[in-house]
Amino acid sequence: MNIATLPESLQALALGLVQNIFGIQDLLFAKYLLAGLLVILAIVLFLLALRVMRSDDKQELAQEKHIPQTLSHEGMTLELCDKNNTPSVRCVITRAGRRKMKCDIVERLDTIKASEGDEVTFVFPPLLAAGRKVNAFRATLMESDISGRRTDQLTLSAPLEYTLLKRRKHGRKKVVDQQFIRVKVWMADSRTSAIQFQDAVPDIGVNSYAQDQSGHDTNSVINISKGGIALQVRNQVLPSMCVVAAPVVISIFMFNFKEKVFRPYWYAGEVRSMEERDEGYTRLGISFNDAGRMDEDTGSIHWG
């Protein structure tokens, strides 16, 4: 905003007000001060207009019926979660109709346990709806990746209810360097097994330094969290008793950079998922449900 663009009568009035309010006699200095005030006023008006525009955007998302279209338009990723809020697949909404939606699967984390007709929960980045934050909705699974016409697509009903869910309790950490982690897995129940795990040969192993015929050097750790671990295991060394829901005992040797040694961590859990991949490998998902401590004197593990 330029003072020269004002009509002469307004210029004189504005300059008179500035001189009277600030007690300024110098006309040139008053002009500079007035110009500065006009610039500040313009900035304030711009910020107010920007705030109003952003407020209008939020009001648009406040209507729940617009959320599926917003998720689809923005290409936001949704996670289909089981009853324990553990994600099984990630997908994006490719069609959001009034009665049903189409979701394309972009990443598989586990097997989908829900069947046609079951209510499922989808989690998405938080949005404002009706004055509160929501990040999840329930919908009916109309066609799954197994029962539907496409194995990479899900058909859902329109959302039944929106809510705010806590996100995944344990963040996954991708393991890039396999040199600093070693894993041993026994297909055994920690409560009933008589195996001396400290000295026993594991049923599945991950060890990049292995030089024998065990195949442990070809297996790898995909990611790990406080709640579980995902392994990539060569099919040729996958034991036949390794099935979904089978109990396991697992030993994880993590390299301690400060002490320059491997430290063992013991867990009991179960196989949560098995997904066959290309090139003769299977993705094995294991969840932890108990932690153990090795007694160095007796070699036994104390659980809980």
VENMO-V608756 format. One record per backbone hydrogen bond with DSSP energy under -1.0 kcal/mol. CO is the residue of the C=O (numbers start at 1). NH is the residue of the N-H. E is the energy in kcal/mol with one decimal. If there is no record, write none. Layout:
CO;NH;E
CO;NH;E
This chain:
2;5;-1.5
3;6;-1.4
7;11;-2.7
8;12;-2.6
9;13;-2.1
10;14;-3.2
11;15;-2.9
12;16;-2.3
13;17;-2.2
14;18;-2.3
15;19;-2.6
16;20;-2.3
17;21;-3.0
18;22;-2.5
19;23;-1.0
19;24;-1.1
26;30;-1.8
27;31;-1.9
28;32;-2.0
29;33;-2.4
30;34;-2.6
31;35;-2.4
32;36;-2.1
33;37;-2.2
34;38;-2.3
35;39;-2.0
36;40;-2.2
37;41;-2.4
38;42;-2.2
39;43;-2.1
40;44;-2.3
41;45;-2.4
42;46;-2.1
43;47;-2.4
44;48;-2.2
45;49;-2.3
46;50;-2.3
47;51;-2.2
48;52;-2.1
49;53;-2.2
50;54;-2.3
51;55;-2.2
52;56;-2.1
53;57;-1.7
54;58;-2.0
55;59;-2.0
56;60;-1.6
57;61;-1.5
58;62;-1.0
62;130;-1.5
63;66;-2.0
64;67;-1.7
66;70;-2.2
67;71;-2.8
68;72;-2.3
69;73;-2.9
70;74;-2.5
71;76;-1.9
78;91;-2.6
79;123;-2.4
80;88;-3.2
82;85;-2.1
86;82;-2.0
88;109;-3.0
88;110;-2.6
89;80;-2.4
90;106;-2.9
90;107;-1.7
91;78;-3.4
92;104;-2.5
95;102;-2.4
99;158;-1.7
100;97;-2.2
101;156;-2.7
102;94;-2.5
102;95;-1.5
103;154;-2.9
104;92;-1.9
107;90;-3.0
115;118;-2.2
118;141;-3.0
120;139;-2.2
121;81;-2.7
122;137;-1.9
123;79;-2.3
127;134;-2.8
129;132;-1.6
132;129;-3.6
134;127;-2.6
135;124;-2.9
136;163;-2.4
137;122;-2.5
138;160;-3.8
139;120;-3.2
140;157;-2.0
141;117;-3.3
143;155;-2.5
144;148;-2.0
152;105;-2.9
154;103;-2.7
155;142;-2.3
155;143;-1.9
156;101;-2.7
161;138;-2.0
163;135;-2.2
163;136;-1.4
173;224;-1.8
177;180;-1.0
178;181;-1.0
180;255;-2.0
182;253;-3.4
183;206;-2.7
184;251;-2.9
185;203;-1.9
185;204;-2.0
186;188;-1.9
186;249;-2.3
189;193;-2.7
195;197;-1.4
196;199;-1.6
196;200;-1.2
204;185;-3.0
206;183;-2.0
207;210;-1.8
215;218;-1.4
216;207;-1.8
220;232;-3.0
222;175;-1.6
223;230;-2.6
224;173;-2.5
227;288;-2.6
228;225;-2.7
229;286;-2.9
230;222;-2.8
230;223;-1.0
231;284;-3.2
232;220;-2.0
233;282;-2.6
234;237;-1.4
235;238;-1.1
239;242;-1.5
241;243;-1.1
243;246;-2.0
246;271;-2.3
248;269;-2.4
249;186;-3.0
250;267;-2.7
251;184;-2.5
252;265;-1.7
253;182;-2.0
254;263;-3.0
256;260;-2.0
256;261;-1.1
261;256;-3.6
263;254;-2.4
265;252;-2.9
266;292;-2.5
267;250;-3.1
268;289;-2.9
268;290;-1.5
269;248;-2.3
270;287;-2.3
271;245;-3.3
273;285;-2.5
275;283;-3.5
280;235;-2.8
281;277;-3.6
282;233;-2.7
283;275;-2.3
284;231;-2.9
285;272;-3.0
285;273;-1.6
286;229;-2.6
287;270;-1.7
290;268;-2.2
291;304;-1.8
293;302;-2.8
295;299;-3.0
300;295;-3.2
302;293;-2.1
